[in-house]
Amino acid sequence: MEEIKLNEHNKTEYPPMHTAEHILNQTMVRMFGCPRSKNAHIERKKSKCDYELAEEPSPERIREIEQQVNDVIDRHLPVTIDFMPREEAAALVDLSKLPENASQTLRIVRIGDYDACACIGAHVGNTSEIGHFKILTYDYQNGRLRLRFKLTE
């Protein structure tokens, strides 16, 4: 998979990892009822995401996160892009992290029936292009769960 230069900071994005981040975010929302990642650092070799949680998840729950993300990847879901007015998008996705200067027409990235998110980044065309999601380490401090992860073939 080639790297694509596509964001406002002229930073190179790796589409499989960025798409995996979307799946992880939706998995966390579904499993814990928390918001999408508050802080993320997405790179080709390894990435990290922070989530606000009331209590530390057990090691079993961490393994469940990894398994759920891989189950979604293994469904070979199409990744599609729609453009829609901000008002229409607001009924579908959380726009709280949207910059104030965002346009009135938003780019919505959908991962099959699993996730929809306003995003300007680069993504794969199908989850079959992602590989295997692996949580490397995690820690929990002051209501913040940090997950560090990578993708393997």
C-alpha positions as CSV (number, residue, x, y, z in Angstrom):
1,M,0.0,0.0,0.0
2,E,1.5,3.3,-1.0
3,E,1.5,6.3,1.3
4,I,-0.7,9.2,0.3
5,K,-0.1,12.9,1.1
6,L,-3.5,14.3,1.9
7,N,-3.8,16.4,5.0
8,E,-3.7,20.0,5.9
9,H,-0.3,19.7,7.6
10,N,1.3,18.1,4.5
11,K,1.9,15.0,6.6
12,T,2.0,11.6,4.9
13,E,-0.8,9.3,6.0
14,Y,-0.9,5.6,5.8
15,P,-4.4,4.6,4.7
16,P,-4.6,1.2,6.4
17,M,-3.7,2.6,9.8
18,H,-6.0,5.6,9.4
19,T,-8.9,3.3,8.5
20,A,-8.1,1.0,11.5
21,E,-8.3,4.1,13.7
22,H,-11.8,4.7,12.6
23,I,-12.8,1.1,13.4
24,L,-11.1,1.3,16.8
25,N,-12.9,4.5,17.6
26,Q,-16.3,3.0,16.7
27,T,-15.4,-0.1,18.7
28,M,-14.6,2.0,21.8
29,V,-17.9,3.9,21.4
30,R,-19.9,0.7,21.2
31,M,-18.1,-1.2,23.9
32,F,-17.7,1.6,26.5
33,G,-20.1,4.4,25.5
34,C,-17.2,6.8,25.4
35,P,-16.4,9.5,22.8
36,R,-14.1,8.8,19.9
37,S,-10.4,9.3,20.6
38,K,-9.7,12.5,22.3
39,N,-6.0,12.5,21.2
40,A,-4.5,10.3,18.4
41,H,-1.1,9.9,16.9
42,I,-1.4,7.8,13.8
43,E,1.8,6.5,12.0
44,R,2.7,3.7,9.6
45,K,4.7,1.6,12.1
46,K,2.7,2.1,15.3
47,S,0.0,4.4,16.6
48,K,-1.8,5.5,19.7
49,C,-5.2,6.7,20.7
50,D,-6.5,8.1,24.0
51,Y,-10.0,7.5,25.3
52,E,-11.8,9.0,28.3
53,L,-13.1,6.2,30.5
54,A,-14.5,6.2,34.0
55,E,-12.6,3.1,35.0
56,E,-9.7,1.0,33.8
57,P,-10.7,-1.9,31.5
58,S,-9.6,-5.4,32.5
59,P,-7.0,-7.2,30.4
60,E,-9.9,-9.4,29.1
61,R,-11.7,-6.2,27.9
62,I,-8.5,-5.0,26.2
63,R,-8.3,-8.4,24.3
64,E,-12.0,-8.0,23.4
65,I,-11.3,-4.6,21.9
66,E,-8.5,-6.1,19.7
67,Q,-10.8,-9.0,18.7
68,Q,-13.7,-6.8,17.9
69,V,-11.5,-4.6,15.6
70,N,-10.2,-7.6,13.8
71,D,-13.7,-9.1,13.4
72,V,-14.8,-5.9,11.7
73,I,-11.6,-5.9,9.5
74,D,-12.3,-9.5,8.6
75,R,-15.8,-8.6,7.3
76,H,-14.2,-7.0,4.2
77,L,-16.4,-4.0,4.5
78,P,-16.3,-1.3,1.7
79,V,-15.0,2.1,2.7
80,T,-16.9,4.8,0.9
81,I,-17.0,8.6,0.8
82,D,-20.1,10.8,0.7
83,F,-20.3,14.6,0.6
84,M,-23.3,16.1,2.4
85,P,-24.4,19.4,3.9
86,R,-23.3,20.0,7.5
87,E,-26.9,19.8,8.8
88,E,-27.5,16.4,7.2
89,A,-24.1,15.1,8.5
90,A,-24.9,16.3,12.1
91,A,-27.8,13.7,12.2
92,L,-25.3,11.0,11.3
93,V,-22.0,11.8,13.0
94,D,-20.5,13.7,15.9
95,L,-19.3,17.0,14.7
96,S,-18.0,18.3,18.1
97,K,-14.3,18.1,16.9
98,L,-15.0,19.8,13.6
99,P,-12.9,22.9,13.2
100,E,-14.8,26.2,13.2
101,N,-13.7,27.0,9.6
102,A,-14.9,23.7,8.2
103,S,-17.0,24.0,5.1
104,Q,-20.8,23.7,4.9
105,T,-20.3,20.5,2.8
106,L,-18.6,17.7,4.7
107,R,-16.8,14.6,3.6
108,I,-18.2,11.6,5.4
109,V,-16.2,8.3,5.4
110,R,-18.2,5.2,6.0
111,I,-16.9,1.8,6.8
112,G,-19.7,-0.5,5.7
113,D,-22.5,-0.4,8.2
114,Y,-20.1,-0.1,11.1
115,D,-18.8,3.5,11.2
116,A,-19.4,6.9,9.7
117,C,-17.2,9.9,10.5
118,A,-16.4,13.3,9.1
119,C,-12.8,13.1,7.9
120,I,-10.5,14.6,5.3
121,G,-7.8,11.8,5.6
122,A,-6.7,8.9,3.3
123,H,-8.4,5.5,3.7
124,V,-8.3,2.1,2.1
125,G,-11.2,1.1,-0.3
126,N,-12.0,-2.1,1.7
127,T,-11.2,-3.3,5.2
128,S,-9.5,-6.4,3.6
129,E,-6.6,-4.0,2.8
130,I,-5.8,-3.2,6.5
131,G,-4.1,-6.4,7.8
132,H,-4.3,-7.5,11.4
133,F,-4.8,-5.1,14.3
134,K,-2.6,-5.7,17.3
135,I,-2.7,-3.8,20.6
136,L,1.0,-3.5,21.8
137,T,0.6,-1.9,25.2
138,Y,-1.9,0.2,27.1
139,D,-2.1,2.2,30.3
140,Y,-4.8,3.9,32.3
141,Q,-4.2,7.2,34.2
142,N,-6.6,9.8,35.5
143,G,-9.5,8.6,33.4
144,R,-7.5,8.3,30.2
145,L,-6.9,5.0,28.5
146,R,-4.0,5.1,26.0
147,L,-3.9,2.2,23.5
148,R,-0.7,1.7,21.4
149,F,-1.2,-0.5,18.4
150,K,0.2,-1.6,15.1
151,L,-0.9,-3.5,12.0
152,T,0.6,-6.7,10.8
153,E,0.1,-8.7,7.6
